[in-house]
Amino acid sequence: MTQTSSPASSSSELAQWLADEAAVVARLDRGPGPGLAQPAQVAGKTGLEVMQAMLAGELPYAEIARTLDFTIIEVAPGRAVFQGTPLQRHLNPLGSVHGGWFATLLDSALGCAIHTLMPAGRGYTTAELSVNMVRAIHPARVSRVRAIGTVVHCGRQLATAEARLVGPDGTLYAHATTTCLVFDLPSAR
């Protein structure tokens, strides 16, 4: 069910989202920027510790975030939040945001939520991603959306998660689920 709030509360929520984004971007800009962490930088760290270090600007963040105009905003055990800025360059030929942008933002929240539950030496990869787009995003009307991913199950071999893509007024634009394979990282064997 789609929930919307009053224009005043929606406006204050957007203001908070923009403030959160500005604080995160400032930390990320002081850090190493986009790229890949070196094995020594993540050795012995849990997935949550890696995600927290990335959010703190101590480790590189994924370059696709810069390419597609989204930012990690929050991580906690079993949870990851990404905020995206839909722009004209993300449009499909019909004038709404391309489904691939929705899917990438949701996949990032889903995977990183699972990542937060990985013990040191364990990794994961997406085996299945299902995205349901329920409402178009038009950049002229929607300046930010958040993908909020939460883990449903995390076991020794499989992990599942769900995510919702929402606007600051609570409007639901899409929802998704994933199944990920969990395994020992090569360096941990």
BELZI-V100771 format. One record per residue. SS is DSSP state (@ for helix, = for strand, . for the rest). PSI is psi in radians with two decimals (999 if undefined). OMEGA is omega in radians with two decimals (999 if undefined). Layout:
SS|PSI|OMEGA ; SS|PSI|OMEGA
This chain:
.|2.34|3.13 ; .|2.29|3.08 ; .|2.36|3.06 ; .|2.69|-3.14 ; .|3.07|3.13 ; .|2.73|3.13 ; @|-0.65|-3.13 ; @|-0.79|-3.14 ; @|-0.57|3.07 ; @|-0.72|3.13 ; @|-0.71|3.13 ; @|-0.59|3.08 ; @|-0.77|3.09 ; @|-0.73|3.11 ; @|-0.72|3.11 ; @|-0.73|3.10 ; @|-0.76|3.14 ; @|-0.66|3.09 ; @|-0.75|3.09 ; @|-0.81|-3.13 ; @|-0.78|-3.13 ; @|-0.72|3.13 ; @|-0.75|3.13 ; @|-0.82|-3.12 ; @|-0.66|3.10 ; @|-0.75|3.10 ; @|-0.77|-3.13 ; @|-0.67|3.14 ; @|-0.47|3.09 ; @|-0.26|-3.08 ; .|-2.82|-3.08 ; .|-0.16|3.14 ; .|-2.86|-3.12 ; =|2.68|3.11 ; .|-2.76|-3.14 ; .|2.39|3.06 ; .|2.54|3.07 ; .|2.59|-3.14 ; @|-0.68|-3.14 ; @|-0.49|-3.13 ; @|-0.45|-3.09 ; @|-0.10|-3.12 ; .|2.27|3.10 ; .|-0.03|-3.13 ; .|2.52|3.01 ; .|2.91|3.09 ; @|-0.68|3.11 ; @|-0.74|3.12 ; @|-0.68|3.10 ; @|-0.82|-3.13 ; @|-0.69|3.10 ; @|-0.69|3.12 ; @|-0.65|3.09 ; @|-0.81|-3.14 ; @|-0.53|3.12 ; .|-0.08|-3.12 ; .|0.31|3.14 ; .|-0.38|3.10 ; .|2.70|3.09 ; .|2.64|3.04 ; =|2.86|-3.09 ; .|2.29|-3.10 ; @|-0.46|3.13 ; @|-0.47|3.10 ; @|-0.70|3.10 ; @|-0.75|-3.11 ; @|-0.73|-3.05 ; .|0.19|2.99 ; .|0.88|2.99 ; =|2.83|-3.01 ; =|2.43|2.99 ; =|2.35|-3.07 ; =|-0.64|-3.01 ; =|2.50|2.97 ; =|2.57|3.07 ; =|2.90|3.14 ; .|2.07|3.12 ; .|0.25|-3.07 ; =|2.45|3.02 ; =|2.42|-3.14 ; =|2.26|3.06 ; =|2.53|3.11 ; =|2.29|-3.12 ; =|2.62|3.09 ; .|1.76|3.12 ; .|2.24|-3.09 ; .|2.93|-3.13 ; @|-0.62|-3.12 ; @|-0.16|3.10 ; @|0.06|-3.05 ; =|2.58|2.97 ; .|3.08|-3.11 ; .|-0.29|3.14 ; .|-0.10|3.06 ; .|0.13|3.03 ; .|2.91|-3.09 ; =|2.35|-3.11 ; .|2.45|3.13 ; @|-0.51|3.10 ; @|-0.55|3.09 ; @|-0.80|3.05 ; @|-0.91|-3.04 ; @|-0.72|-3.13 ; @|-0.74|3.12 ; @|-0.79|3.11 ; @|-0.74|3.13 ; @|-0.65|3.11 ; @|-0.80|3.12 ; @|-0.72|3.14 ; @|-0.91|-3.10 ; @|-0.73|-3.12 ; @|-0.54|3.04 ; @|-0.77|3.08 ; @|-0.72|3.14 ; @|-0.64|-3.10 ; .|-0.29|-3.13 ; .|0.07|3.13 ; .|2.23|3.01 ; .|2.88|3.09 ; .|2.38|3.10 ; .|0.02|3.13 ; =|2.56|3.13 ; =|-3.06|-3.10 ; =|2.84|2.98 ; =|2.59|-3.13 ; =|2.23|3.05 ; =|-0.51|-3.11 ; =|2.42|3.08 ; =|2.21|3.10 ; =|2.18|-3.11 ; =|2.31|3.06 ; =|1.95|3.10 ; =|2.10|-3.05 ; .|-0.19|-3.14 ; .|2.44|3.11 ; .|2.63|3.02 ; .|2.19|3.07 ; .|2.06|-3.08 ; .|-0.50|3.13 ; .|-0.40|-3.11 ; .|-0.37|-3.07 ; .|1.93|-3.07 ; .|-0.38|3.13 ; .|2.60|2.97 ; =|2.73|3.07 ; =|2.35|2.99 ; =|2.06|-3.09 ; =|1.92|-3.10 ; =|2.40|3.09 ; =|2.48|3.14 ; =|2.37|3.05 ; =|-0.74|-3.12 ; =|2.41|3.03 ; =|1.86|-3.14 ; .|-2.96|-3.10 ; .|-0.56|-3.07 ; .|-0.46|-3.11 ; =|2.58|3.03 ; =|2.51|3.08 ; =|2.65|3.13 ; =|2.83|3.08 ; =|2.70|-3.14 ; =|2.71|3.09 ; =|2.44|3.06 ; =|1.99|-3.02 ; =|2.75|3.02 ; =|2.99|-3.13 ; .|-0.32|3.10 ; .|0.07|3.13 ; .|-0.06|3.13 ; .|2.29|3.09 ; =|2.19|3.10 ; =|-0.54|3.14 ; =|2.81|3.00 ; =|2.72|-3.02 ; =|2.79|3.00 ; =|2.78|3.07 ; =|2.69|2.91 ; =|2.23|3.14 ; =|2.52|3.01 ; =|2.37|-3.13 ; =|2.39|-3.04 ; =|2.91|3.02 ; =|2.39|3.06 ; .|2.57|-3.08 ; @|-0.71|-3.10 ; @|-0.26|-3.10 ; @|-0.16|-3.10 ; .|999|999
